[in-house]
Amino acid sequence: MHALASNRIHLSDHFSFGKLFRFVMPTVLMMLFTSMYGVVDGLFVSHYSGKEAFAAITLIVPLPLLMGAVAYMIGAGGSAVIAQALASGKKEEANGYFTFLTLVSILGSLLLVALGEVFLVPCARLMGANDELLPYCEQYGRILISALPFYVLQNVFQSFLTVAERPMIGLAINLFSAFLNMGLNFVFIRFAGHVITAVALATVVSQLIGGVLPFLFFTGKQHRALQYARPKMSGKILGQVFANGVSEFVSEIFHPLASVMYNYKLMELAGINGVAAYGVLMNVGFLFGAVFLGFAVGSAPIFSYKYEKKDRQELHSLFRLSAITVVIMGFLLYGIAVMIEGPFAAVFFGSDELLLTMTEEGFALHSKSYMVMGLAVFTSAFFTSLHDSRSSALIAFLRTLLFEVLAILILPMFFDLNGVWAASLTSEILSLFVTIFLLVGKRKEYGY
């Protein structure tokens, strides 16, 4: 036990590339395994219920993601506030904020469940569901929305476990939840009968485990960087948390909104086949995007801590290492995408040649965005960690809403279906220019 404790990485340490990699990688893997729920659901639904049911869950899945985006705002914004308190030596205050934000997460998500139950069907209609797809959307959506508190806690605790210097605990919990989800899909499909109900219930149980286990971990009284205490309720702190985390919130809500735009345009241009093909691209995007987001979330508490300590030398070194890392990751992920595009599409659609061809063509254009995506995702979280919510939110807003939505609306006028597939790449290139402009302009102010 003493050896394990001595190997723990602390926010106050000097971070080499190896130490940064070891500290951040558990959060990357946590995000990756959390993102696998939708991929696994899609695989089982496409195999057992066909492309119509798969297209339906592709249409409705943005809704629970949209509602659950509050988790990323509380997690990212809250981790910055907590890390700042820890850096100032105010552990009791940090514990009070942590407990308060956990309560806010629970109560807020319960309110969202009530709203989701009321507005599910109208939202499904707005998202493009026709009479054929609506029953599938309603069935899958209601079950997932009912588990929203566990989904929110799972994602909030991913950030808080990193601040608590225990990212490996979060990794172990998410790894267990992800494999449990896969196993339960087989069991529930066999005994529940209805495929969409079965896969949705499997996801709910996995999210319950992913949300409850870290909650129980923090109830322990061992010597930890964070544990539950008397909640320090403060409207000012909550406002600071929301301001710090607004970029992550913006990013997470605009991704589902952009998905709605994709689905609308694809239903118009290619019908159910287009939405089904986009479902595969969306699932891969969840996985690859989770790698960048995991790195950004995992490294953010370190930047917050070093910035509060006014350690500009360490801040500069960390930023340089991180920027190089996310750029290299982008090219590696693009290479992986090129290798898997054919086999991955075939796993979903088997021998449907028309759908396979459409998916592979879309994949070829869409996957190029991974080469330039990483720096914008990282920089948005980086500015959040420095309490520069304006710059962070600007990147998130331009990248995930304005540029991408405009590209979805404009490019198909000139390039038809290929214009839709190229929208993400266009958005990421434009976002890269904005990101570099902000980084250059603010480098002296923050000393990175």
Secondary structure, 3 states (H helix, E strand, C coil): CHHHHHCCCCCCCCCCHHHHHHHHHHHHHHHHHHHHHHHHHHHHHHHHCCHHHHHHHHHHCHHHHHHHCHHHHHHHHHHHHHHHHHHCCCHHHHHHHHHHHHHHHHHHHHHHHHHHHHHHHHHHHHCCCCCCCHHHHHHHHHHHHHCHHHHHHHHHHHHHHHHCCCHHHHHHHHHHHHHHHHHHHHHHHHHHCCHHHHHHHHHHHHHHHHHHHHHHHCCCCCCCCCCCCCCCCCHHHHHHHHHHHHHHHHHHHHHHHHHHHHHHHHHHHHHHHHHHHHHHHHHHHHHHHHHHHHHHHHHHHHHHHHHHCCCHHHHHHHHHHHHHHHHHHHHHHHHHHHHHHHHHHHHHHCCCHHHHHHHHHHHHHHHHHHHHHHHHHHHHHHHHHCCCHHHHHHHHHHHHHHHHHHHHHHHHHHHCHHHHHCHHHHHHHHHHHHHHHHHHHHHHHHCC
